[in-house]
Amino acid sequence: MTVQTSGVTATEAGLPKERAVTATGHSALPKGQRLDRVYLWMLLPGVVLFTLFITLPALMGIFFSFTNYAGFGSWKFVGLTNYTAMFDDPRILDSYGFTLQFAFVTTILANAVAFALALGLHNKIKFKAPLRTVFFIPMVISGIVIAYVFNFLFSTSIPAIATSLGITSLQESILANPSWAWVAIVLVSTWQSVPGAMIIYLAGLLAISPEVYEAASIDGASAWRKFTKVTFPLMIGYVIINTILSFKNYLNVYDIIVGLTNGGPGTETFSVAMTIFTGFTSGDYAYQMANAVVFFIVTVVFSLAQLRLLSGRQVSL
């Protein structure tokens, strides 16, 4: 399209059509062309940074997983030795067992508590706004800070109170008990992660039309029947989303364990992530890098399985 300015068109002035100028002085280049270049230039810094700090280190780590590199000095190729050794290492196998058990239990507990709190805060109750603020506080506090606070509570405050009340079972720190230390980690992780899941559930509850509940009330449905036949079926997509996000986050648990037990007592609460990071600083760089590669594959497999479930439910993130 040519634009006429002062009685002379851009074409008559000898200018090519793609360089025609509008009456406001802006170029008449196709917007798609110019915006495409702008997007590419905007993406370039991110791509460069991602490549330098994510992709290249990952590729280097995969390369060194086939060597005996200790993190410094010389190295040589050892093939699949590091990978085969992992399956005979009880420390590695126990860390996977603990991590999967922790992720499974905490995902169920955190989502159950978050769903219940979301239902309560969604209903017409007094002090609803202040309560929402209180419940969201754990979300903005650092995980390591939360862990150290609860470490003090489990190690000092609770035993002192139990001693004064004569409760012998709680007079020793739960963190020093090999059979119960993981329970403390589950409870603290749940307390920290409930607000994030609750936000998603509240968004889902707000999306349900009040007319649906009005129709159920007209049909004489009880509160429990409304929940089982109306609320939960309409919220199943949000449950799946929270389950996927929670499980993947719990597989990478690290800071809560460092602040609470530091992997103890003994190695009872060593997660996979903690095992990998500890190995990096103790001369097992190549061995733990092989562990990291296997852990990445395990995480991808779980993620693909969960995404398969998500697509089957026709839920969009």
Helices and strands as residue ranges (DSSP letters): E 4-5, E 8-9, G 17-19, H 31-50, I 51-55, H 56-64, H 81-86, H 90-122, H 128-136, G 137-140, H 143-152, I 153-157, H 158-165, G 168-170, G 174-176, H 181-207, H 210-218, H 223-226, I 227-231, H 232-251, H 255-260, H 272-280, H 285-312
